[in-house]
Amino acid sequence: MITGDYIDDSAVPHGFVRAASGTITEFDAPGAGSGGTLPQSINSVGTIAGYYYDANHRAHGFVRTANGTITTFDAPGTSYETIALSINTVGDIAGFYADGKNVSHGFVRRASGAMTMFDAPSAGTDANQGTFAISVNAAEVITGYNFDAHSARHGFVRGADGAMSTFQAQAQARVRTWARWPGASTLPLQSRGTTGTRVATLVAFC
């Protein structure tokens, strides 16, 4: 199964899922505005996680089950943005949200809907700093990066027990460090195909 988004003639993104048979199903998150629906990750049972922008261009997370049921969610206490980026085999979703000061914080959302928020030890607390959770694996270990008080980027790993550690690749010590699990379902936007004015973007596969 493959998930991603395509852009229509009005430049609005919409989600899609492609079955192994080649059948493509398009979908939109409830409440999606002109910013559209942006799937980011799909797990082995066909559950998709991602985010969408509403009519006020606020970002909200969503999860779509294999039968097409879509549930939207926000991190508690935020109305600015909730970005869901990765889902594992048991339905845990990792991502980040921005608070009213535009400081980002990581979160993990369980399949039950319960959410836990967290910050990397060295995360800064000014606008455009903070913690960005990018990927979660089957063991519920999360990886990502954070910007510290000097806006330098560091990688982090968060265990299933909540213990966190940060790290820095020496060659990138003053630039940036990315962290993503090998084989993680969330991919950079790498594969694009165009037909007329539509652009399809492959985001994730399982």
C-alpha positions in Angstrom: 0.0 0.0 0.0 1.1 3.5 -0.8 -0.1 6.8 0.5 0.6 10.4 -0.5 -1.1 13.4 -1.9 -1.9 15.0 -5.2 -2.5 18.6 -6.1 -5.6 19.4 -8.2 -6.1 22.1 -10.8 -6.8 24.6 -8.0 -3.6 23.9 -6.3 -5.3 22.1 -3.4 -3.7 18.9 -2.0 -5.8 15.8 -1.5 -4.8 12.4 0.0 -4.7 9.1 -1.7 -4.0 5.5 -0.9 -3.0 3.0 -3.6 -3.7 -0.7 -3.0 -1.3 -3.4 -4.1 -3.8 -4.2 -6.9 -3.3 -0.7 -8.3 -6.7 0.7 -7.1 -6.4 4.3 -6.0 -8.7 5.8 -3.4 -8.7 9.6 -2.9 -9.8 11.2 0.3 -9.9 14.5 2.3 -9.9 15.0 6.0 -13.1 16.5 7.4 -12.8 20.2 7.6 -9.9 20.5 5.1 -9.6 23.9 3.5 -7.6 25.1 0.6 -4.4 24.0 2.4 -5.6 20.5 1.8 -5.0 17.0 3.2 -1.4 15.7 3.5 -0.9 12.0 4.4 2.5 11.3 5.8 2.7 7.6 6.9 1.0 4.3 6.5 1.4 1.2 8.6 1.1 -2.5 7.7 -2.6 -2.7 8.3 -3.4 0.3 6.1 -3.9 2.9 8.8 -2.7 6.4 7.6 -1.5 9.3 9.6 -1.0 12.9 8.5 -2.3 16.4 8.8 -4.5 18.9 7.1 -5.1 22.6 7.0 -8.5 24.1 7.8 -10.2 27.1 6.3 -8.1 29.3 8.6 -4.9 27.6 7.5 -4.5 25.9 10.9 -3.0 22.5 10.9 -4.6 19.5 12.5 -3.6 15.8 12.8 -5.7 13.0 11.3 -5.7 9.2 11.3 -7.5 7.2 8.6 -8.3 3.5 9.1 -8.2 1.0 6.3 -12.0 1.1 6.0 -11.9 4.8 5.3 -12.9 6.2 8.8 -11.0 9.5 9.4 -10.5 10.9 12.9 -9.0 14.3 13.4 -7.1 15.4 16.5 -5.2 18.3 18.1 -2.6 18.3 20.8 -4.4 19.5 24.1 -4.2 23.2 24.6 -3.1 24.2 21.2 -5.1 25.8 18.3 -2.1 26.7 16.2 -0.9 23.5 14.5 -0.7 19.8 15.1 1.5 17.9 12.6 1.3 14.0 12.6 4.2 12.5 10.7 4.6 8.8 11.5 2.5 5.8 12.5 3.8 2.4 13.7 2.3 -1.1 13.4 0.2 -0.8 16.6 -1.2 2.6 15.7 1.1 4.9 17.7 1.5 8.3 16.0 4.4 10.6 16.4 4.6 14.3 15.5 4.8 17.8 16.9 2.7 20.7 17.7 3.3 24.5 18.0 2.0 26.4 21.0 0.8 30.0 21.1 4.4 31.3 21.1 5.3 29.2 18.0 7.5 26.9 20.1 7.3 23.3 19.0 6.8 20.2 21.2 6.8 16.5 20.4 3.9 14.2 21.0 2.9 10.5 20.7 -0.7 9.6 20.2 -1.7 6.0 21.2 -4.3 4.1 19.2 -6.7 4.7 22.0 -6.4 8.5 21.4 -4.4 9.2 24.5 -1.7 11.7 23.9 1.7 12.4 25.6 3.6 15.6 25.0 7.3 15.9 25.5 10.4 18.1 25.0 14.0 17.2 24.2 16.4 18.0 27.1 18.2 20.8 25.1 15.1 22.2 23.3 14.9 26.0 23.1 11.8 27.9 24.3 11.8 30.8 21.8 9.7 31.0 18.6 10.7 28.5 15.9 12.7 26.5 18.4 11.6 23.3 20.3 11.1 19.6 19.7 10.2 18.0 16.4 9.3 14.2 16.6 9.6 12.7 13.2 9.4 8.9 13.4 8.2 6.1 15.7 9.1 2.4 15.3 7.4 -0.8 16.4 9.1 -0.7 19.8 7.5 2.7 20.4 10.9 4.4 20.3 10.7 7.9 18.7 13.4 9.9 17.0 13.6 13.4 15.7 15.4 16.6 16.3 15.3 19.8 18.3 16.5 23.4 18.0 18.2 24.6 21.1 18.4 28.1 22.7 20.9 29.1 20.0 18.8 27.6 17.2 21.4 24.8 16.6 19.8 21.5 15.6 20.4 18.2 17.5 19.0 14.7 17.0 17.2 12.9 19.8 15.9 9.5 20.7 13.0 8.9 23.1 12.5 5.4 24.6 9.1 3.8 25.1 9.6 4.6 28.9 10.0 8.3 28.1 13.7 8.4 28.7 15.4 10.8 26.2 18.9 11.5 24.9 20.2 13.9 22.4 23.1 13.5 20.0 25.1 15.5 17.4 26.9 14.2 14.3 30.3 15.8 14.7 30.6 16.6 11.0 27.4 18.6 11.3 28.1 20.0 14.7 27.4 23.5 13.7 24.9 22.9 11.0 22.1 20.3 11.6 21.5 16.7 12.5 18.6 14.7 11.0 17.3 11.5 12.7 15.0 8.9 11.1 14.7 5.2 11.6 16.1 3.1 8.8 13.1 1.7 6.9 10.7 4.1 8.6 7.5 4.5 6.7 7.8 8.3 6.5 10.0 9.4 3.6 11.2 12.7 2.2 9.2 13.9 -0.9 11.2 12.0 -3.4 9.0 10.6 -6.2 6.9 12.9 -8.2 4.8 12.3 -11.4 2.8 14.9 -13.3 -0.2 14.6 -15.5 -1.4 18.0 -16.8 -1.5 20.3 -13.8 -1.7 17.6 -11.2 1.3 16.6 -9.2 1.4 13.4 -7.2 3.8 13.0 -4.4 4.8 9.6 -2.9 5.2 10.1 0.8 5.1 6.6 2.4 4.7 3.0 1.8 4.5 -0.3 3.8 
